[in-house]
Amino acid sequence: MRKNDVFLGVYLLAAIIFLIIPIPPVLLDILILFNISMSLVIVFNCLFAKETLNMSGFPTLLLFTTVFRISLNVSSTKLILSTGDPGQVVQVFGSFVGGGNLVIGAIVFIVLIIVQMMVINKGSERVSEVTARFTLDAMPGKQMAIDADLSAGAITDKEAIVRRQKIQEESAFFGAMDGASKYVKGDATAGLIITIINIVGGLVIGMTSMGLGLNEALSKFTILTIGDGLVSQIPSMMISLSTGILVTKASKEENIGDILVGQLFSIPKVLLLVGITMITLGTLTPLSFVFCGGYGILFIILSFAIKGNADEEAIRSEVDEEEVQADEVRRHENVNSLLQVDPIELEFGYGIIPLADVNQGGDLLDRVVMIRRQIALELGAVVPIIRLRDNIQLNPNQYIIKIKGIQVSEGEILFDHYMAMNPGYVEDEITGIPTFEPAFHLEAMWITESQRERAESLGYTVVDPPSIIATHLTEVIKSYLDELLTRQDVQNLIDNIKDNNKTLVDELVPKLLSVGDIQKVLQNLLKEGISIRDLVTIFETLADYAVSSRDTDILTEYVRQNLKRAISNKYFTEKMTSVVTLDPKIEQMIMNSIKQTEQGAFISLDPAVTKDILKATEIEIQKLEDKGLAPIIITSPIVRMYYKKLTSEYFKDLIVISYNEIDSDIELKSVGVVTINDN
């Protein structure tokens, strides 16, 4: 057996033996002093423990010390009643504490019992009970927090196991403390009862067996009983105090001394007010000015000393912070932070800052939030966080939009003006500063607040500067949304529908298509402005056709055909829509020029033929735009994606739709054909 096990066994066995076998007074003195020493060891360990779990064995220790203390109390009672000589320690405590006065000793003993039972024991018991309850109630939340950190990669599996183990240990500890605190309460009650028994029994034995008079017996046995109670209750009170200290610990980083001293003497003005108050009491009241003034001067000096230390600490902290920052700059790892690129940035000159400053009434931040919400509803994609920052290098009223760190568009506004645009049918002109609307490059005028009402009454479309920036930003994001869609975004979309469509997702990913393949399909759709919000339909289509083909361009065409209702609703809002068709001869020429490779298919047309096709397309597009119609060209399904690739670099706004992507309820009117002359 190990030495520690032997010590605990002997300690507990001795307590049981002392309840049965009488012990000599000298041995009782040694054991009483040992008990007092152990109680002091426990108090200071609890006081300086960093956290409660450092004393996780305290509930068991509480039981052992209580039993040992009661056994000593019983042994001392035997000696008091049998011989009247319980040893030197009991006699010294009984006579010294009371100063030789029986009444004083009794009062001190009674006060000690009351303080322990009504204050320390009761408070410790209540704190233990409440702490145990709150610890148990908080367990599910702590477990969820650990799982969330583990899922986010903030902690490792090993760290998660350690934290879960700690939660279980805390729960077991406070639950045990809730029950163990009852031992302390019972111990105090038992000590009071034993004291009463000692006094009554001592009087009876002293007068009957020892031949003592009433006063002599009362004096002798009361002093011995008080001494016996004190040597028992003082260690008991220290154990009770240890219980209270341990269950009320809040900090896990500092010891209790640093916390209490730091919190009491950390605010100079508090000490200054106390010092002034003490001097005032010494001056205006009969209280001794020497004592009150001395305390007042002491607190005032302490106030200025702490303030000086606080100022020095602030300067030292500032210097340390600057040194840390300098070290961070010098460290080679710091370069990593420079590699981060924001997906979307809106930079603006200082003249536009009021639009983004909430304190100045600006609502640009709210509009940015609405942009992300609008695009999510319209196109089904989550827009990354949009970074807003001022740039003193820009003109005061200028702003630029960056995608992945590269400027893609810019604009300029007049802060205290409105932009008025003619929708095309207003004949009356207004005066203003000519400009262009940045999102759609329409002709416009900057007008003042006083002109706004007249412009609106004439039929002009009038918008304020924040709306101009928001509209411009929205259109830019839509144009580059396919580039902004990352694999992680796609995985998030997959996870979002997996709960209700587990079979579909498990069949598709990764058995048929990888996350990267699905990303390419979704990017193809977003590139042409097709919403990916109906992910279930998209995934169902991919699961159907990915078995026969993994070409993401071909899969995109299948998806588009199954989204024909959404496509028709987007582009064919009127009962009869005018469109342009593609000459079958051109379609055949395109199909004959397609070359298949391992990287996919591409068009290998003669440059002269390509030029003729683009020229013919431009002519038909112009006809539609002259009539105020959207440029829509209808092709056969097999040609659509190749024709779109051929024209996408030249006609950004051209809409190319196949016959299979048009809902059967839609009526179309062909107003032209893209064709070229045979040469």
C-alpha positions as CSV (number, residue, x, y, z in Angstrom):
1,M,0.0,0.0,0.0
2,R,1.1,3.6,-0.6
3,K,1.9,5.9,2.2
4,N,-1.0,8.2,1.4
5,D,-3.4,5.3,1.6
6,V,-1.9,4.2,4.9
7,F,-2.3,7.7,6.4
8,L,-5.9,8.0,5.4
9,G,-6.7,4.5,6.7
10,V,-5.0,5.2,10.1
11,Y,-6.7,8.6,10.3
12,L,-10.2,7.2,9.8
13,L,-9.6,4.1,11.9
14,A,-8.2,6.2,14.8
15,A,-11.4,8.3,14.8
16,I,-13.5,5.2,15.2
17,I,-11.2,3.7,17.9
18,F,-11.3,7.0,19.9
19,L,-15.1,6.7,20.1
20,I,-14.7,3.4,21.9
21,I,-11.4,3.3,23.8
22,P,-10.4,5.9,26.4
23,I,-7.2,7.8,25.6
24,P,-4.8,9.6,28.0
25,P,-4.8,13.4,28.4
26,V,-1.4,13.8,26.8
27,L,-2.4,11.9,23.7
28,L,-5.6,14.0,23.6
29,D,-3.6,17.2,23.7
30,I,-1.5,16.0,20.7
31,L,-4.5,15.0,18.7
32,I,-6.4,18.2,19.4
33,L,-3.4,20.3,18.3
34,F,-3.1,18.1,15.2
35,N,-6.8,18.7,14.4
36,I,-6.4,22.5,14.7
37,S,-3.3,22.3,12.4
38,M,-5.2,20.3,9.8
39,S,-8.1,22.8,9.9
40,L,-5.6,25.6,9.2
41,V,-4.0,23.7,6.4
42,I,-7.5,23.2,4.8
43,V,-8.4,26.9,5.2
44,F,-5.3,28.2,3.5
45,N,-5.5,25.7,0.8
46,C,-9.1,26.7,0.0
47,L,-8.1,30.4,0.2
48,F,-5.2,30.2,-2.3
49,A,-6.7,27.5,-4.7
50,K,-6.9,28.9,-8.2
51,E,-10.3,27.2,-8.8
52,T,-12.6,24.9,-7.0
53,L,-11.5,21.8,-8.8
54,N,-8.1,22.2,-7.3
55,M,-9.8,21.0,-4.1
56,S,-12.0,18.4,-5.7
57,G,-11.5,16.0,-2.8
58,F,-12.9,18.5,-0.3
59,P,-16.3,16.8,0.2
60,T,-14.6,13.6,1.3
61,L,-12.1,15.5,3.4
62,L,-15.0,17.3,5.1
63,L,-16.5,14.0,6.1
64,F,-13.2,12.6,7.5
65,T,-12.4,15.8,9.5
66,T,-15.9,15.9,10.9
67,V,-15.8,12.3,12.1
68,F,-12.3,12.8,13.6
69,R,-13.3,16.0,15.4
70,I,-16.4,14.3,16.9
71,S,-14.3,11.4,18.1
72,L,-12.0,13.8,19.9
73,N,-15.0,15.6,21.4
74,V,-16.4,12.3,22.7
75,S,-12.9,11.3,24.1
76,S,-12.5,14.7,25.9
77,T,-16.1,14.3,27.3
78,K,-15.1,10.9,28.8
79,L,-12.1,12.4,30.5
80,I,-14.0,15.4,31.8
81,L,-16.8,13.3,33.3
82,S,-14.5,10.5,34.5
83,T,-11.4,12.2,35.9
84,G,-12.0,15.9,35.5
85,D,-8.6,16.2,33.7
86,P,-9.1,16.3,29.8
87,G,-5.6,17.6,29.3
88,Q,-3.7,20.9,29.2
89,V,-5.1,22.2,25.8
90,V,-8.7,22.0,27.0
91,Q,-7.9,23.6,30.4
92,V,-5.9,26.4,28.7
93,F,-8.6,27.2,26.2
94,G,-11.3,27.2,28.9
95,S,-9.5,29.5,31.3
96,F,-7.5,31.7,28.9
97,V,-10.3,32.6,26.5
98,G,-12.6,33.6,29.4
99,G,-9.8,35.4,31.2
100,G,-10.5,33.4,34.3
101,N,-14.1,34.7,34.3
102,L,-16.8,32.0,33.9
103,V,-19.4,34.4,32.5
104,I,-17.1,35.9,29.9
105,G,-16.0,32.5,28.8
106,A,-19.6,31.3,28.5
107,I,-20.6,34.3,26.5
108,V,-17.6,34.0,24.1
109,F,-18.5,30.4,23.6
110,I,-22.2,31.1,23.0
111,V,-21.3,33.9,20.5
112,L,-18.9,31.5,18.7
113,I,-21.7,28.9,18.4
114,I,-24.2,31.4,17.1
115,V,-21.8,32.8,14.5
116,Q,-21.0,29.4,13.2
117,M,-24.5,28.0,13.1
118,M,-26.5,31.1,12.0
119,V,-23.9,32.8,9.7
120,I,-21.1,30.6,8.3
121,N,-22.8,27.2,8.3
122,K,-26.2,28.5,7.0
123,G,-24.5,30.7,4.3
124,S,-22.2,28.0,3.1
125,E,-25.0,25.5,2.9
126,R,-27.2,27.9,0.9
127,V,-24.3,28.8,-1.5
128,S,-23.5,25.1,-2.0
129,E,-27.1,24.3,-2.8
130,V,-27.6,27.2,-5.3
131,T,-24.2,26.6,-7.0
132,A,-25.0,22.9,-7.4
133,R,-28.4,23.7,-9.0
134,F,-27.0,26.3,-11.4
135,T,-24.0,24.1,-12.3
136,L,-26.3,21.2,-13.3
137,D,-28.7,23.6,-15.2
138,A,-25.7,25.0,-17.2
139,M,-24.3,21.6,-18.2
140,P,-26.4,21.3,-21.5
141,G,-25.4,24.7,-22.6
142,K,-21.7,24.1,-21.9
143,Q,-21.8,20.8,-23.8
144,M,-23.4,22.5,-26.8
145,A,-20.7,25.2,-26.7
146,I,-18.0,22.5,-26.7
147,D,-19.7,20.8,-29.7
148,A,-20.0,24.1,-31.5
149,D,-16.3,24.9,-31.0
150,L,-15.3,21.4,-32.1
151,S,-17.4,21.7,-35.2
152,A,-15.9,25.1,-36.0
153,G,-12.4,23.8,-35.6
154,A,-11.7,26.1,-32.6
155,I,-10.6,23.2,-30.5
156,T,-9.3,19.7,-31.1
157,D,-10.9,16.4,-30.2
158,K,-8.4,16.1,-27.3
159,E,-9.3,19.5,-25.9
160,A,-13.0,18.7,-26.3
161,I,-12.5,15.6,-24.2
162,V,-10.7,17.5,-21.5
163,R,-13.4,20.2,-21.3
164,R,-16.2,17.6,-21.2
165,Q,-14.4,15.9,-18.4
166,K,-14.0,19.1,-16.5
167,I,-17.8,19.8,-16.8
168,Q,-18.5,16.4,-15.4
169,E,-16.0,16.9,-12.5
170,E,-17.6,20.3,-11.7
171,S,-21.1,18.7,-11.6
172,A,-20.0,15.9,-9.4
173,F,-18.0,18.3,-7.1
174,F,-20.9,20.8,-6.5
175,G,-23.4,18.0,-6.1
176,A,-21.2,16.4,-3.5
177,M,-20.7,19.8,-1.8
178,D,-24.4,20.3,-1.5
179,G,-24.7,17.1,0.6
180,A,-21.4,17.5,2.4
181,S,-22.3,20.9,3.8
182,K,-25.0,19.2,5.8
183,Y,-22.1,17.5,7.8
184,V,-20.8,20.9,8.9
185,K,-24.3,22.0,10.1
186,G,-24.8,18.7,12.0
187,D,-21.4,19.0,13.5
188,A,-22.1,22.4,15.0
189,T,-25.4,21.2,16.4
190,A,-23.8,18.1,17.9
191,G,-21.1,20.2,19.5
192,L,-23.8,22.4,21.2
193,I,-25.6,19.3,22.5
194,I,-22.4,17.7,23.8
195,T,-21.6,21.0,25.6
196,I,-24.9,21.0,27.5
197,I,-24.5,17.3,28.4
198,N,-21.0,18.0,29.7
199,I,-22.2,20.8,32.0
200,V,-25.2,18.9,33.4
201,G,-23.3,15.6,33.6
202,G,-20.3,17.4,35.2
203,L,-22.4,19.0,37.9
204,V,-24.0,15.7,38.8
205,I,-20.8,13.7,38.9
206,G,-18.8,16.5,40.6
207,M,-21.4,16.8,43.4
208,T,-22.1,13.0,43.8
209,S,-18.9,11.2,43.0
210,M,-16.2,13.9,43.7
211,G,-17.7,15.5,46.7
212,L,-17.6,19.0,45.3
213,G,-19.9,21.8,46.2
214,L,-22.3,23.3,43.7
215,N,-20.3,26.5,43.0
216,E,-17.0,24.5,42.8
217,A,-18.5,21.9,40.5
218,L,-20.1,24.5,38.4
219,S,-16.9,26.5,38.0
220,K,-14.7,23.5,37.4
221,F,-16.8,21.6,34.8
222,T,-18.2,24.7,33.1
223,I,-14.6,25.9,32.4
224,L,-13.6,22.5,31.2
225,T,-16.7,22.2,29.0
226,I,-16.1,25.6,27.5
227,G,-12.5,24.7,26.7
228,D,-13.6,21.4,25.2
229,G,-16.2,23.2,23.1
230,L,-13.7,25.8,21.9
231,V,-11.1,23.3,20.8
232,S,-13.8,21.5,18.9
233,Q,-15.8,24.5,17.5
234,I,-12.8,26.5,16.4
235,P,-11.6,23.8,13.9
236,S,-15.2,23.3,13.0
237,M,-15.6,27.0,12.2
238,M,-12.5,27.0,10.1
239,I,-13.8,24.0,8.1
240,S,-17.1,25.8,7.6
241,L,-15.2,28.9,6.5
242,S,-13.2,26.8,4.1
243,T,-16.5,25.5,2.6
244,G,-17.8,29.0,2.1
245,I,-14.5,30.2,0.5
246,L,-14.4,27.2,-1.9
247,V,-18.0,27.4,-3.2
248,T,-17.9,31.2,-3.6
249,K,-14.7,31.3,-5.8
250,A,-15.4,33.1,-9.1
251,S,-12.0,33.6,-10.7
252,K,-10.0,30.9,-12.3
253,E,-7.0,33.0,-13.1
254,E,-6.1,34.8,-9.9
255,N,-6.0,33.9,-6.2
256,I,-8.5,35.4,-3.8
257,G,-6.0,37.8,-2.3
258,D,-5.2,39.5,-5.6
259,I,-8.9,39.8,-6.5
260,L,-10.1,41.3,-3.2
261,V,-7.2,43.7,-2.8
262,G,-7.3,44.7,-6.4
263,Q,-11.0,45.3,-6.3
264,L,-11.1,47.2,-3.0
265,F,-8.1,49.5,-3.6
266,S,-8.1,50.0,-7.3
267,I,-10.1,53.3,-7.6
268,P,-8.2,56.3,-6.3
269,K,-11.3,58.6,-6.0
270,V,-13.0,56.0,-3.7
271,L,-10.0,56.1,-1.3
272,L,-9.9,59.9,-1.5
273,L,-13.5,60.3,-0.6
274,V,-13.1,57.9,2.3
275,G,-10.1,59.9,3.6
276,I,-12.0,63.2,3.4
277,T,-14.9,61.6,5.2
278,M,-12.7,60.3,8.0
279,I,-11.0,63.7,8.5
280,T,-14.5,65.4,8.5
281,L,-15.7,62.9,11.2
282,G,-12.6,63.7,13.4
283,T,-13.1,67.5,13.0
284,L,-16.9,67.9,13.3
285,T,-17.7,65.1,15.9
286,P,-16.4,64.2,19.3
287,L,-14.5,61.3,17.8
288,S,-10.7,61.3,18.3
289,F,-9.1,63.5,15.6
290,V,-5.9,61.6,16.0
291,F,-7.4,58.3,15.0
292,C,-9.9,59.6,12.4
293,G,-7.4,62.1,11.0
294,G,-4.7,59.4,10.9
295,Y,-7.0,57.1,8.9
296,G,-8.1,59.9,6.6
297,I,-4.5,60.9,5.8
298,L,-3.6,57.3,5.3
299,F,-6.4,56.8,2.7
300,I,-5.6,60.1,0.9
301,I,-1.9,59.1,0.6
302,L,-2.9,55.7,-0.6
303,S,-5.3,57.3,-3.1
304,F,-2.5,59.4,-4.7
305,A,-0.1,56.5,-4.6
306,I,-2.5,54.2,-6.5
307,K,-3.3,57.0,-9.0
308,G,0.4,57.3,-9.7
309,N,0.8,53.6,-10.1
310,A,-2.2,53.5,-12.4
311,D,-0.7,56.3,-14.6
312,E,2.6,54.5,-14.7
313,E,0.8,51.2,-15.6
314,A,-1.1,52.9,-18.3
315,I,2.1,54.3,-19.8
316,R,3.8,51.0,-19.5
317,S,0.8,49.2,-21.1
318,E,0.8,51.7,-24.0
319,V,4.6,51.2,-24.5
320,D,4.1,47.4,-24.3
321,E,1.3,47.6,-26.8
322,E,3.4,49.6,-29.2
323,E,6.2,47.1,-28.8
324,V,3.9,44.2,-29.5
325,Q,2.6,46.0,-32.6
326,A,6.1,46.6,-33.7
327,D,7.0,43.0,-33.1
328,E,3.9,41.9,-35.1
329,V,5.0,44.0,-38.0
330,R,8.6,42.6,-37.8
331,R,7.4,39.0,-37.5
332,H,7.4,37.2,-40.8
333,E,4.1,35.5,-40.0
334,N,2.4,38.9,-40.1
335,V,2.6,38.8,-43.9
336,N,-0.2,36.2,-43.8
337,S,-2.7,38.9,-42.8
338,L,-1.8,40.9,-45.9
339,L,-2.8,37.9,-48.1
340,Q,-6.5,38.2,-47.1
341,V,-8.7,39.6,-49.9
342,D,-12.2,40.9,-49.2
343,P,-14.7,39.4,-51.7
344,I,-16.6,42.8,-52.1
345,E,-15.4,46.2,-51.1
346,L,-17.0,49.6,-51.4
347,E,-14.5,52.4,-50.9
348,F,-15.6,56.1,-50.9
349,G,-14.2,59.5,-50.5
350,Y,-14.6,61.6,-47.3
351,G,-17.5,63.5,-48.7
352,I,-19.6,60.3,-48.7
353,I,-18.8,59.3,-45.1
354,P,-22.0,60.9,-43.8
355,L,-24.0,58.4,-45.8
356,A,-22.4,55.5,-44.1
357,D,-22.3,57.1,-40.6
358,V,-25.3,56.1,-38.5
359,N,-24.6,58.9,-36.1
360,Q,-25.0,61.4,-38.9
361,G,-28.3,59.9,-40.1
362,G,-26.7,57.8,-42.9
363,D,-28.4,54.5,-43.9
364,L,-25.9,53.1,-46.3
365,L,-25.1,50.2,-43.9
366,D,-28.8,49.3,-43.7
367,R,-29.1,49.4,-47.5
368,V,-26.1,47.0,-47.8
369,V,-27.9,44.6,-45.5
370,M,-31.0,44.9,-47.7
371,I,-28.9,44.2,-50.8
372,R,-27.7,40.9,-49.4
373,R,-31.3,40.0,-48.5
374,Q,-32.6,41.1,-51.9
375,I,-30.1,39.0,-53.9
376,A,-30.6,36.0,-51.6
377,L,-34.4,36.1,-52.4
378,E,-33.9,36.9,-56.1
379,L,-31.0,34.6,-57.0
380,G,-30.8,32.2,-54.1
381,A,-27.1,32.9,-53.3
382,V,-25.6,34.3,-50.1
383,V,-23.6,37.4,-50.9
384,P,-20.3,37.6,-48.9
385,I,-19.9,40.3,-46.3
386,I,-19.5,43.7,-48.1
387,R,-16.6,45.7,-46.7
388,L,-17.2,49.5,-46.5
389,R,-14.2,51.8,-45.9
390,D,-13.3,55.4,-46.6
391,N,-10.3,56.2,-48.8
392,I,-8.7,59.6,-48.6
393,Q,-7.0,59.0,-51.9
394,L,-10.3,59.2,-53.8
395,N,-12.1,62.4,-54.7
396,P,-14.5,63.5,-51.9
397,N,-17.6,62.4,-53.8
398,Q,-16.1,59.4,-55.6
399,Y,-16.6,55.8,-54.8
400,I,-15.2,52.6,-56.3
401,I,-16.4,49.0,-56.1
402,K,-13.8,46.1,-55.8
403,I,-14.3,42.4,-56.4
404,K,-11.6,40.3,-54.8
405,G,-9.4,43.3,-54.4
406,I,-9.7,44.5,-58.0
407,Q,-11.6,47.6,-59.0
408,V,-14.5,46.7,-61.4
409,S,-16.6,49.9,-61.3
410,E,-16.8,53.4,-60.0
411,G,-19.1,56.3,-59.7
412,E,-19.4,59.9,-58.4
413,I,-22.3,61.6,-56.6
414,L,-23.2,65.0,-55.3
415,F,-24.0,64.7,-51.7
416,D,-26.7,67.4,-51.4
417,H,-28.2,66.7,-54.8
418,Y,-30.7,64.3,-56.4
419,M,-30.4,62.4,-59.7
420,A,-33.2,62.9,-62.1
421,M,-33.6,60.5,-65.1
422,N,-36.0,60.8,-68.0
423,P,-37.9,57.5,-68.5
424,G,-38.2,58.3,-72.2
425,Y,-41.6,59.9,-72.5
426,V,-41.1,63.2,-70.7
427,E,-40.8,66.1,-73.1
428,D,-40.3,69.0,-70.6
429,E,-36.7,69.7,-69.7
430,I,-35.2,70.6,-66.4
431,T,-32.0,72.4,-65.6
432,G,-29.2,70.7,-63.8
433,I,-25.7,69.2,-64.0
434,P,-25.5,66.6,-66.8
435,T,-24.3,63.2,-65.7
436,F,-24.7,59.4,-66.2
437,E,-26.5,57.0,-63.9
438,P,-23.6,54.6,-62.9
439,A,-25.4,51.3,-62.8
440,F,-27.1,51.4,-66.3
441,H,-25.2,54.3,-67.9
442,L,-28.3,56.3,-68.5
443,E,-28.3,60.0,-69.2
444,A,-29.3,61.9,-66.0
445,M,-29.2,65.3,-64.3
446,W,-28.1,66.4,-60.9
447,I,-30.8,68.6,-59.4
448,T,-31.2,70.4,-56.0
449,E,-33.8,69.7,-53.3
450,S,-35.8,72.7,-54.5
451,Q,-36.1,71.2,-58.0
452,R,-37.1,67.7,-56.8
453,E,-40.9,68.2,-56.5
454,R,-41.1,69.8,-60.0
455,A,-39.1,67.0,-61.6
456,E,-41.2,64.3,-60.1
457,S,-44.4,66.1,-61.2
458,L,-43.1,66.2,-64.7
459,G,-42.5,62.4,-64.7
460,Y,-38.8,62.2,-64.1
461,T,-37.4,59.4,-61.9
462,V,-35.7,61.1,-59.0
463,V,-33.4,59.1,-56.7
464,D,-31.2,60.2,-53.7
465,P,-27.4,59.5,-53.5
466,P,-27.7,56.4,-51.2
467,S,-30.1,54.8,-53.6
468,I,-27.7,55.4,-56.5
469,I,-24.8,53.7,-54.7
470,A,-27.0,50.8,-53.5
471,T,-28.4,50.2,-57.0
472,H,-25.0,50.4,-58.6
473,L,-23.5,48.0,-56.0
474,T,-26.4,45.6,-56.5
475,E,-25.9,45.4,-60.2
476,V,-22.2,44.9,-59.9
477,I,-22.7,42.1,-57.4
478,K,-25.2,40.4,-59.7
479,S,-22.7,40.6,-62.6
480,Y,-19.9,39.0,-60.6
481,L,-22.0,36.7,-58.4
482,D,-20.8,33.6,-60.2
483,E,-17.2,34.4,-59.3
484,L,-18.1,35.0,-55.7
485,L,-19.7,31.6,-55.2
486,T,-17.1,29.5,-53.6
487,R,-17.0,25.7,-52.8
488,Q,-17.6,26.5,-49.2
489,D,-20.7,28.5,-50.2
490,V,-21.9,25.5,-52.2
491,Q,-21.3,23.2,-49.2
492,N,-23.3,25.5,-47.0
493,L,-26.2,25.4,-49.5
494,I,-26.0,21.6,-49.6
495,D,-26.0,21.4,-45.8
496,N,-29.0,23.8,-45.7
497,I,-31.3,21.4,-47.7
498,K,-29.8,18.2,-46.5
499,D,-32.1,17.9,-43.4
500,N,-35.2,17.7,-45.5
501,N,-33.6,16.0,-48.6
502,K,-31.1,13.6,-47.1
503,T,-31.7,10.9,-49.7
504,L,-31.3,13.3,-52.6
505,V,-28.0,14.8,-51.3
506,D,-26.6,11.4,-50.3
507,E,-27.2,10.1,-53.8
508,L,-25.7,13.1,-55.6
509,V,-22.8,14.1,-53.4
510,P,-20.1,12.8,-53.7
511,K,-21.2,9.6,-55.5
512,L,-22.2,11.3,-58.8
513,L,-20.8,14.8,-58.6
514,S,-18.3,16.5,-56.4
515,V,-18.9,19.9,-54.7
516,G,-16.7,21.5,-57.4
517,D,-18.9,20.1,-60.2
518,I,-22.0,21.4,-58.5
519,Q,-20.3,24.7,-58.1
520,K,-19.6,25.0,-61.8
521,V,-23.3,24.3,-62.6
522,L,-24.5,26.9,-60.2
523,Q,-22.0,29.4,-61.5
524,N,-23.2,28.8,-65.0
525,L,-26.8,29.5,-63.9
526,L,-25.8,32.7,-61.9
527,K,-23.7,33.9,-64.8
528,E,-26.8,34.2,-66.9
529,G,-28.9,35.6,-64.1
530,I,-30.9,32.4,-63.3
531,S,-31.9,31.9,-59.7
532,I,-30.5,28.9,-57.9
533,R,-32.9,29.2,-55.0
534,D,-34.8,26.1,-56.1
535,L,-31.9,23.8,-55.2
536,V,-34.1,20.8,-54.8
537,T,-35.1,20.9,-58.5
538,I,-31.5,21.6,-59.5
539,F,-30.2,18.7,-57.5
540,E,-33.0,16.3,-58.7
541,T,-32.1,17.1,-62.3
542,L,-28.4,16.7,-61.7
543,A,-29.0,13.3,-60.0
544,D,-31.0,12.2,-63.0
545,Y,-28.5,13.2,-65.7
546,A,-25.1,12.9,-63.9
547,V,-25.3,9.2,-64.5
548,S,-24.9,9.6,-68.2
549,S,-22.8,12.8,-68.4
550,R,-20.5,14.7,-66.0
551,D,-20.0,17.6,-68.4
552,T,-21.1,20.5,-66.3
553,D,-22.1,22.6,-69.3
554,I,-24.4,19.9,-70.6
555,L,-25.8,19.4,-67.1
556,T,-26.4,23.1,-66.9
557,E,-28.6,22.9,-70.0
558,Y,-30.7,20.0,-68.4
559,V,-31.1,22.1,-65.3
560,R,-32.2,25.1,-67.3
561,Q,-34.9,23.1,-69.1
562,N,-36.3,21.9,-65.7
563,L,-36.3,25.5,-64.5
564,K,-38.3,26.7,-67.5
565,R,-41.2,28.0,-65.4
566,A,-38.8,30.2,-63.5
567,I,-37.0,31.3,-66.7
568,S,-40.2,32.1,-68.5
569,N,-41.5,34.0,-65.5
570,K,-38.3,36.1,-65.4
571,Y,-38.1,37.1,-69.1
572,F,-41.6,36.7,-70.5
573,T,-43.8,38.9,-68.2
574,E,-46.1,40.2,-70.9
575,K,-48.9,38.1,-72.7
576,M,-47.1,38.4,-76.0
577,T,-43.3,38.8,-76.1
578,S,-41.3,39.8,-79.2
579,V,-38.1,37.8,-79.7
580,V,-35.5,37.1,-82.4
581,T,-34.7,33.5,-83.6
582,L,-31.5,32.0,-84.8
583,D,-31.3,30.8,-88.4
584,P,-31.1,27.0,-88.6
585,K,-28.2,27.3,-91.0
586,I,-26.2,29.2,-88.4
587,E,-27.1,26.6,-85.8
588,Q,-25.9,23.8,-88.2
589,M,-22.6,25.7,-88.8
590,I,-22.1,26.1,-85.0
591,M,-22.7,22.4,-84.4
592,N,-20.4,21.4,-87.2
593,S,-17.6,23.5,-85.7
594,I,-17.8,22.0,-82.1
595,K,-14.6,20.2,-81.1
596,Q,-14.7,17.8,-78.1
597,T,-11.7,17.6,-75.8
598,E,-10.9,16.2,-72.3
599,Q,-11.3,19.7,-71.0
600,G,-14.7,20.2,-72.6
601,A,-16.2,21.3,-75.9
602,F,-15.2,24.5,-77.8
603,I,-16.2,26.2,-81.1
604,S,-13.8,26.3,-83.9
605,L,-15.4,28.6,-86.4
606,D,-13.7,30.5,-89.2
607,P,-13.0,34.0,-87.9
608,A,-14.8,35.6,-90.9
609,V,-17.9,33.5,-90.2
610,T,-17.8,34.4,-86.5
611,K,-17.6,38.1,-87.5
612,D,-20.6,37.7,-89.8
613,I,-22.6,36.0,-87.0
614,L,-21.8,38.7,-84.5
615,K,-22.6,41.4,-87.0
616,A,-26.0,39.8,-87.7
617,T,-26.7,39.4,-84.0
618,E,-25.9,43.1,-83.4
619,I,-28.3,44.2,-86.1
620,E,-31.2,42.2,-84.6
621,I,-30.4,43.3,-81.1
622,Q,-30.4,46.9,-82.2
623,K,-33.9,46.4,-83.7
624,L,-35.3,45.1,-80.4
625,E,-33.7,47.9,-78.4
626,D,-35.0,50.5,-80.8
627,K,-38.5,49.3,-79.9
628,G,-37.7,49.4,-76.2
629,L,-37.6,45.6,-76.0
630,A,-35.2,43.3,-74.1
631,P,-32.7,41.6,-76.5
632,I,-33.9,37.9,-76.4
633,I,-32.8,35.4,-79.0
634,I,-34.4,31.9,-79.2
635,T,-32.3,28.9,-80.3
636,S,-32.6,25.1,-80.4
637,P,-31.6,23.4,-77.2
638,I,-28.5,21.8,-78.5
639,V,-27.0,25.1,-79.8
640,R,-28.0,27.4,-77.0
641,M,-24.9,27.2,-74.8
642,Y,-22.5,27.3,-77.7
643,Y,-24.1,30.4,-79.2
644,K,-24.2,32.0,-75.8
645,K,-20.4,31.4,-75.4
646,L,-19.8,32.8,-78.9
647,T,-21.7,36.1,-78.1
648,S,-21.1,36.6,-74.4
649,E,-17.9,38.6,-74.7
650,Y,-19.5,41.0,-77.1
651,F,-23.1,41.4,-75.9
652,K,-23.2,41.4,-72.1
653,D,-27.0,41.9,-71.8
654,L,-28.0,39.4,-74.5
655,I,-30.5,36.8,-73.3
656,V,-30.2,33.5,-75.1
657,I,-33.0,30.9,-74.4
658,S,-33.7,27.6,-76.0
659,Y,-37.2,26.4,-77.0
660,N,-37.2,23.8,-74.2
661,E,-36.7,26.5,-71.6
662,I,-40.0,28.3,-72.5
663,D,-43.2,27.4,-70.7
664,S,-46.0,26.0,-72.9
665,D,-48.3,28.9,-71.8
666,I,-46.0,31.6,-73.2
667,E,-46.8,33.1,-76.6
668,L,-43.9,34.5,-78.6
669,K,-43.7,36.7,-81.6
670,S,-40.7,36.5,-83.8
671,V,-39.7,39.9,-85.1
672,G,-36.4,38.9,-86.7
673,V,-34.0,36.2,-87.6
674,V,-30.2,36.2,-87.0
675,T,-28.9,35.1,-90.4
676,I,-26.0,35.6,-92.7
677,N,-25.7,35.6,-96.5
678,D,-24.3,32.5,-98.2
679,N,-21.0,33.2,-99.8
